[in-house]
Amino acid sequence: MLAIAIPGFRQLELKHLVLDYNGTLAIDGILIPGVREVLGALAQQIEIHVVTADTFGCARSELSGLPVKLSIIPLESQAEAKLAYVQKLGVDHVCAIGNGRNDRSMLAAAAVGVALVQQEGGAGEALANATVVTTDILDALDLLRRPARLIATLRS
């Protein structure tokens, strides 16, 4: 668990990291360089979940050997499925990261929702529903690895 006190925001007790796959961890189905190593390190502190429709059919092989729980969801009602997944884990204990319109609800519900704008872009609704916006998955993951960055961004 990651306990992070953010003055003027809240006391976070994060137990789960829920990640989108395509556009977030991967570009065109292939993991972004450096992601594998960072996820391996973060798994020592927080339980990692990847929730995806797996557009390119690569998620299982790309994530092979990593300590993550992969959930492949149907193409229909993705936003609802991702939100239900986060709710089942307990929204107060989840950090969610995604870039797509189908991530908007889970980003809004999570204790911390991080929207990304990378090569695939970022949906306006995802950005509007996020707590934090970054332009690189490694920077987003570093908000948890180096909590002082998250504190500096969210304190008031």
C-alpha positions as CSV (number, residue, x, y, z in Angstrom):
1,M,0.0,0.0,0.0
2,L,1.1,3.5,-0.7
3,A,0.1,6.1,2.0
4,I,0.5,9.6,0.8
5,A,-0.7,12.7,2.8
6,I,-1.5,15.6,0.5
7,P,-2.2,18.9,2.4
8,G,-5.5,20.4,1.3
9,F,-6.4,17.4,-0.8
10,R,-6.6,14.2,1.1
11,Q,-4.8,11.3,2.8
12,L,-4.4,8.6,0.2
13,E,-4.2,4.9,1.0
14,L,-3.6,3.4,-2.4
15,K,-3.8,-0.4,-2.7
16,H,-4.5,-0.8,-6.4
17,L,-3.1,0.8,-9.6
18,V,-5.6,0.3,-12.5
19,L,-4.1,0.9,-15.9
20,D,-5.5,1.0,-19.4
21,Y,-3.3,-0.7,-22.0
22,N,-3.3,0.8,-25.5
23,G,-2.4,4.4,-25.5
24,T,-1.3,4.2,-21.9
25,L,1.2,1.4,-21.4
26,A,1.5,0.5,-25.1
27,I,1.6,2.1,-28.5
28,D,0.1,0.0,-31.3
29,G,0.0,-2.9,-28.9
30,I,3.7,-2.9,-27.9
31,L,4.8,-1.9,-24.4
32,I,6.5,1.5,-24.3
33,P,10.2,1.2,-23.5
34,G,10.9,1.4,-19.7
35,V,7.3,0.4,-18.7
36,R,8.2,-3.2,-17.9
37,E,10.9,-2.2,-15.4
38,V,8.8,0.4,-13.7
39,L,5.8,-1.9,-13.3
40,G,8.0,-4.6,-11.8
41,A,9.4,-2.1,-9.3
42,L,5.9,-0.6,-8.4
43,A,4.4,-4.1,-7.9
44,Q,6.4,-4.2,-4.7
45,Q,4.3,-1.4,-3.2
46,I,0.9,-1.6,-4.9
47,E,-1.3,-4.3,-6.7
48,I,-1.3,-3.6,-10.4
49,H,-4.3,-4.3,-12.7
50,V,-4.5,-3.8,-16.5
51,V,-8.0,-3.5,-17.9
52,T,-8.3,-3.5,-21.7
53,A,-10.3,-4.5,-24.7
54,D,-6.9,-5.6,-26.1
55,T,-7.4,-4.0,-29.5
56,F,-4.2,-5.4,-31.0
57,G,-4.3,-8.8,-29.2
58,C,-0.9,-8.3,-27.7
59,A,-1.5,-7.5,-24.0
60,R,-1.1,-11.0,-22.6
61,S,2.2,-11.6,-24.4
62,E,3.5,-8.1,-23.8
63,L,2.7,-8.3,-20.1
64,S,4.0,-11.9,-19.7
65,G,6.2,-12.3,-16.6
66,L,5.0,-9.1,-15.0
67,P,3.2,-9.2,-11.6
68,V,0.0,-7.7,-13.0
69,K,-3.6,-8.9,-13.1
70,L,-4.8,-8.6,-16.7
71,S,-8.5,-8.3,-17.4
72,I,-9.6,-8.3,-21.0
73,I,-13.0,-6.8,-21.4
74,P,-15.5,-6.9,-24.3
75,L,-15.5,-4.2,-27.0
76,E,-18.9,-3.0,-25.9
77,S,-19.5,-0.8,-22.9
78,Q,-15.8,-0.5,-22.0
79,A,-16.3,2.7,-19.9
80,E,-18.9,0.9,-17.8
81,A,-16.7,-2.2,-17.4
82,K,-13.7,-0.2,-16.3
83,L,-15.7,1.8,-13.8
84,A,-17.2,-1.4,-12.4
85,Y,-13.7,-2.9,-12.1
86,V,-12.5,0.1,-10.1
87,Q,-15.6,0.1,-7.9
88,K,-15.1,-3.5,-7.1
89,L,-11.6,-2.8,-5.9
90,G,-12.9,0.2,-3.8
91,V,-12.5,3.6,-5.4
92,D,-10.9,5.1,-2.3
93,H,-7.9,2.8,-2.7
94,V,-7.4,3.1,-6.5
95,C,-5.1,5.2,-8.7
96,A,-6.3,4.8,-12.3
97,I,-4.3,5.8,-15.4
98,G,-5.7,6.0,-18.9
99,N,-5.9,8.1,-22.0
100,G,-9.2,7.2,-23.8
101,R,-12.7,8.3,-23.7
102,N,-13.5,4.8,-22.3
103,D,-11.3,5.6,-19.3
104,R,-13.2,8.8,-18.3
105,S,-15.5,7.2,-15.7
106,M,-12.8,5.2,-13.9
107,L,-10.6,8.3,-13.8
108,A,-13.4,10.3,-12.2
109,A,-14.2,7.6,-9.7
110,A,-10.7,6.7,-8.5
111,A,-9.0,8.4,-5.5
112,V,-6.5,9.6,-8.1
113,G,-7.2,9.6,-11.8
114,V,-4.3,10.3,-14.1
115,A,-5.0,11.1,-17.8
116,L,-2.3,10.8,-20.4
117,V,-1.7,12.6,-23.7
118,Q,0.9,10.5,-25.5
119,Q,1.4,9.4,-29.2
120,E,-2.2,8.1,-29.4
121,G,-3.5,11.3,-27.9
122,G,-5.8,11.8,-24.9
123,A,-9.6,12.1,-25.1
124,G,-10.9,15.4,-23.8
125,E,-13.4,13.6,-21.6
126,A,-10.6,11.7,-20.0
127,L,-8.6,14.8,-19.3
128,A,-11.7,16.6,-17.9
129,N,-12.4,13.7,-15.5
130,A,-8.8,13.3,-14.2
131,T,-7.1,14.6,-11.1
132,V,-3.8,14.9,-12.8
133,V,-2.7,15.0,-16.5
134,T,0.8,13.9,-17.8
135,T,2.3,13.5,-21.2
136,D,4.3,10.3,-20.5
137,I,3.4,7.0,-18.8
138,L,6.8,6.9,-17.0
139,D,6.1,10.4,-15.6
140,A,2.6,9.2,-14.5
141,L,4.0,6.1,-12.8
142,D,6.7,8.2,-11.2
143,L,3.9,10.1,-9.4
144,L,3.6,6.9,-7.3
145,R,7.3,6.0,-7.2
146,R,8.2,9.6,-6.1
147,P,5.1,10.8,-4.1
148,A,6.6,14.2,-3.5
149,R,5.7,14.9,-7.2
150,L,2.1,14.0,-6.6
151,I,2.0,16.1,-3.4
152,A,3.5,19.1,-5.2
153,T,0.9,18.8,-7.9
154,L,-2.2,18.4,-5.7
155,R,-1.6,20.3,-2.5
156,S,-3.4,23.5,-1.8
